[in-house]
Amino acid sequence: MKNSISKRLFQGFICLHILHHASKEPIYGSWMLEELSEHGYKLSPGTLYPILHNLEKEGFINHYNEKVKGKIRKYYSITEEGKKELKESKRYLAELIAEIGVEEEE
C-alpha cells in the first residue's frame, strides 16, 4: 500500500474489524490475523499487535490472560467505551456509504 491515505483508511477498517469481533466474543491475536486475512488484509503480527495495544491504551478493549495448551494466550474484549466508539463509527460509515455508494467508479 503506497498511499498514506489508503494506509490510514485500512488501519481504520482493521480497528473496526477488531472492535466488531471483540464485541461478539473475546478474540486473540493469531485468530484475528486469520480473520483479517479472509477479508484480504495482509498483516504481520508486528502490525496487528501495536494496533491492539493502542486500542487497549485508548480504553476501547482490555485483555486477560488464559493458559491454552501450556501457553499463555492474551484475549481481548471490548469495553463500554469501545462499544460506544464502534456504534458511532458504524453510524459514520453508514452515512459515508449512503453518500458515496459502494460501486466502483471507472
C-alpha positions in Angstrom: 0.0 0.0 0.0 1.8 3.1 -1.3 -0.6 5.8 -0.5 -0.6 7.1 3.1 -4.4 7.9 2.9 -5.1 4.3 1.9 -2.8 3.1 4.7 -4.7 5.2 7.3 -8.1 4.0 5.9 -7.1 0.4 6.1 -5.8 0.9 9.6 -9.3 2.3 10.5 -11.0 -0.7 8.8 -8.8 -3.0 10.8 -9.7 -1.2 14.1 -13.4 -1.6 13.2 -13.0 -5.3 12.5 -11.2 -5.7 15.8 -13.9 -3.8 17.8 -16.7 -5.7 15.9 -15.3 -9.1 16.7 -14.3 -8.2 20.3 -17.9 -7.1 20.8 -19.1 -10.6 19.9 -16.7 -12.7 21.9 -13.1 -12.4 23.3 -10.5 -12.5 20.5 -6.8 -13.3 20.4 -4.1 -12.1 18.0 -3.4 -15.1 15.8 -7.2 -15.7 15.3 -7.6 -12.0 14.4 -4.8 -12.3 11.9 -6.5 -15.2 10.3 -9.9 -13.5 10.3 -8.4 -10.3 8.7 -6.6 -12.4 6.0 -10.0 -13.9 5.0 -11.0 -10.3 4.2 -7.9 -9.6 2.1 -5.8 -7.9 4.7 -2.2 -9.0 4.7 -0.9 -8.2 8.2 2.0 -9.4 10.2 1.9 -9.8 14.0 4.3 -6.8 14.1 1.5 -4.7 12.6 -1.5 -6.2 14.4 -0.2 -6.2 18.0 0.7 -2.5 18.1 -2.9 -1.8 16.9 -4.3 -4.0 19.7 -2.1 -2.3 22.2 -3.1 1.2 21.1 -6.8 0.2 21.2 -6.3 -1.0 24.7 -4.3 2.1 25.7 -7.2 4.2 24.4 -9.6 2.3 26.5 -11.6 0.6 23.7 -10.5 -3.0 24.5 -9.0 -4.7 27.5 -7.3 -8.1 27.9 -7.0 -11.0 30.2 -4.5 -14.0 30.0 -5.6 -17.6 29.8 -3.4 -20.7 29.7 -4.1 -22.7 26.5 -2.1 -25.9 25.7 0.5 -24.9 28.2 1.0 -21.3 26.8 -0.4 -18.0 28.0 -2.8 -16.5 25.4 -3.9 -12.9 25.7 -7.7 -12.5 25.0 -9.1 -9.1 24.1 -12.7 -7.9 24.9 -14.5 -4.7 24.0 -15.0 -2.1 26.8 -18.1 0.1 27.2 -16.1 2.9 25.7 -15.2 0.6 22.8 -18.9 -0.3 22.3 -19.7 3.5 22.1 -16.9 4.0 19.6 -18.0 1.1 17.4 -21.6 2.3 17.4 -20.6 5.8 16.4 -18.1 4.5 13.8 -20.9 2.3 12.2 -23.1 5.4 12.0 -20.4 7.4 10.3 -19.6 4.5 8.0 -23.3 4.1 7.1 -23.6 7.8 6.3 -20.5 7.7 4.2 -21.7 4.7 2.2 -25.1 6.3 1.7 -23.3 9.4 0.3 -20.6 7.9 -1.9 -22.0 4.4 -2.6 -20.1 1.2 -2.8 -20.0 0.6 -6.5 -16.6 1.0 -8.3 -16.2 4.1 -10.4 -14.4 3.9 -13.7 
